[in-house]
Amino acid sequence: MFSLADFVQAQNTGSVCIAKFNAPASGQKTLGNPTGGDSFHEYKIQIGDKTAFGSYDEGVKISGLSVRKKYFLKIFRDGDLVQSFGFRFDDKLKNLKYCLWLKDLYQTWQLWEAGKSSACSCK
């Protein structure tokens, strides 16, 4: 059974789903083959004081993030920082779930509202 405090806490938190990574493909990298020539990497995502490792098998969720805080998101590939940026949850959205996904062709990361990206599949 949930208490009022649990309900209030749930209303004041958001989550970020880290989309599963596409496996590397053989051949040259092209628009039609965006993972061509890539290799497998270990990705670590840090949002504030929470850390998660991305997966090639399934999406990974970081939850319990306060919607009132500004976050600094860091992405590490094989231990090296490759991208970082700040973000806030938009409390005007009904759904405080975001999707973080890797754009394979250019190896850049995107953070979108979860419903606007088909890349995410966290439970």
N, C-alpha and C positions, 0 to 999 in steps of 0.2 A: 504494500500500500504506500502511496506517495503522500508526503506531507505538503503543506503549503510552501514551506521553504524549498522543497525539491522542485515544485512547480515553478516558483519564482526563479530559481537557479536555471532551470531548463529554458525559460523564456529569455534569459539574459546571456545565453551562450550560443555560439555558432560553431561550425565545423568546416574543415577543409578536407576534401577527398583528393588524395593523390592518385591520379589515374594510373592504371597499369601501363607499363612501357611496352612498346612494340618490339618484338625480337628483331635483331639484325638480319638483314637479307644479303644474299650474295649479289654480285654485280655492282655496277656503278650507281652512285647516288644521283637520282633524277627526280623530276616531279612525279613520275609514275612509280618510282621506287625510292621513297624518301628515307628508308633505313638501309639502303644499299651501301655496302662497304663499312657499315658501323660494326662495332664490337660491343660485347656485354660490359656494362659498368655498374658499380655500386653507387646508388644515389641516396644521400642522406638529406632530409629536409628538416630544418629547424625553424619553428615559429615560436618566438618568445622563449619560454623555458621548456617547450615540448619538442621532442625529436621523434622522427619516424624514418624508416628505411623504405624506399619505394620497391616495387615488385614487378617482375615480368609476368606474374601469374594472376594477380588480382589487385584491385584498388585497395588503398590503405587510408584509413580515416584518422585525422587528428581532431578530437572533439574537446568540448569543455573550454572553448576560447571565449573570453568575455567580449561582448559586443561593444563595450564602452572603452576598450583599450585600442591604442594604435600598436600594430605589430611590425616587427622587422623580420622578414622571411629570408632565410639563407638556404641556398642549394649547393651541396657539395657533390662532386663527382670524383670517385676514387680518392676521397680525402681532400681534394682541392676545391676551394670556393669558386663556383662558376657563374653564379648569378645571385643577386640580392635586391630586395626592394621592400618598401613599407606599404602597408595597407590597413584599412579599417573596414569593419563590417558596416554595411549600409542598413541602418535600422529601419529604413522605410520599406525594405523588402519583407515580404511575408515569410520567405524562406531564407534563413540565415546559414545557408549551406553553399560553400564555394567549391569550385573544381580547379585543381592545379594540374596542368598537363604539359607534357613535353612535345613541342612541335618538332618532329623528327628532321625535317628537311634542313632547318637552320639551327637546330639544337638550342632553341630558345624556349623559355617557359612562359605559360599563360595562366592567369588567374581570372576565372569567370564565375558568374553566378551558376550554380550547379545545373539548373534547368536549361541553361542556354548552351550547354556543351554535351555532346553525345559521348565524349571521351570518358567520362567518369561513370563508375559502376560500383561505388561503395555501398555497403549494406547499412 
